[in-house]
Amino acid sequence: MASRLLFLCARGSSRALLAASILAALAERHWDVWSTPTQDEQGRILAEQVLHEQGIPLLASDHFIEPTFGMQWDEGIVLCSGATGT
């Protein structure tokens, strides 16, 4: 069984989507990859364009999730914590 991995971006940027899509394409059998949803529409469009140019499919929409208490993940990667203005 693949380990569950969550890419999280507290500010809703497309960073989590990019990272999750790349890992899902490269290591699909090793990880069950999830991502927080992108709140920045322009960033999402740019991320989709970059992934398309590289021949990498966008992470399936059924693997976008807002984590809540009680959910279990084997690993988590925080790409932007929201602690800074960038």
C-alpha positions as CSV (number, residue, x, y, z in Angstrom):
1,M,0.0,0.0,0.0
2,A,1.3,3.4,-0.9
3,S,2.1,5.9,1.8
4,R,-0.2,9.0,2.0
5,L,1.6,12.3,1.5
6,L,0.0,15.7,1.8
7,F,1.5,18.9,0.2
8,L,0.1,21.9,2.1
9,C,0.2,25.6,1.3
10,A,-1.5,27.6,4.0
11,R,-1.9,30.6,1.7
12,G,-3.5,28.6,-1.1
13,S,-0.8,29.2,-3.7
14,S,-0.1,26.9,-6.6
15,R,3.1,25.6,-5.0
16,A,1.4,22.6,-3.4
17,L,-0.4,21.7,-6.6
18,L,2.9,21.8,-8.6
19,A,4.8,19.7,-6.2
20,A,2.0,17.2,-5.7
21,S,1.4,16.8,-9.5
22,I,5.1,16.3,-10.2
23,L,5.5,13.7,-7.4
24,A,2.3,11.9,-8.4
25,A,3.6,11.6,-12.0
26,L,7.1,10.4,-11.0
27,A,6.4,8.1,-8.1
28,E,2.8,7.1,-8.4
29,R,3.2,3.7,-6.9
30,H,5.1,4.8,-3.9
31,W,2.9,7.6,-2.7
32,D,-0.8,8.4,-2.5
33,V,-0.3,12.1,-3.2
34,W,-2.7,14.8,-2.0
35,S,-2.7,18.6,-2.1
36,T,-4.5,21.5,-0.6
37,P,-6.6,23.4,-3.2
38,T,-5.2,26.4,-5.0
39,Q,-7.0,29.7,-4.1
40,D,-5.0,31.8,-6.6
41,E,-6.8,31.3,-10.0
42,Q,-4.0,33.0,-12.0
43,G,-1.4,30.9,-10.2
44,R,-3.4,27.7,-10.9
45,I,-3.6,28.5,-14.6
46,L,0.2,29.2,-14.7
47,A,0.9,25.9,-12.8
48,E,-1.3,24.0,-15.3
49,Q,0.6,25.5,-18.2
50,V,4.0,24.7,-16.8
51,L,2.9,21.1,-16.1
52,H,1.4,20.7,-19.6
53,E,4.6,22.0,-21.2
54,Q,6.6,19.4,-19.2
55,G,4.1,16.6,-20.1
56,I,3.1,16.1,-16.5
57,P,-0.6,15.6,-15.8
58,L,-2.4,17.8,-13.2
59,L,-3.1,16.1,-9.9
60,A,-6.6,14.6,-10.1
61,S,-9.2,16.9,-8.5
62,D,-10.4,14.2,-6.2
63,H,-6.9,14.4,-4.5
64,F,-7.4,18.1,-3.4
65,I,-8.4,18.4,0.2
66,E,-8.6,20.8,3.1
67,P,-7.1,18.9,6.0
68,T,-9.1,18.7,9.2
69,F,-8.5,17.2,12.7
70,G,-8.6,13.4,12.7
71,M,-7.2,12.9,9.2
72,Q,-4.1,10.7,9.0
73,W,-1.1,11.3,6.7
74,D,2.2,9.3,6.6
75,E,4.1,12.4,5.6
76,G,3.4,16.1,5.1
77,I,5.2,18.9,3.3
78,V,4.5,22.5,4.1
79,L,5.4,24.7,1.1
80,C,4.3,28.0,2.5
81,S,3.2,28.4,6.1
82,G,1.6,31.8,5.8
83,A,4.0,33.2,8.3
84,T,5.6,35.6,5.9
85,G,4.4,38.1,3.3
86,T,5.8,36.2,0.4
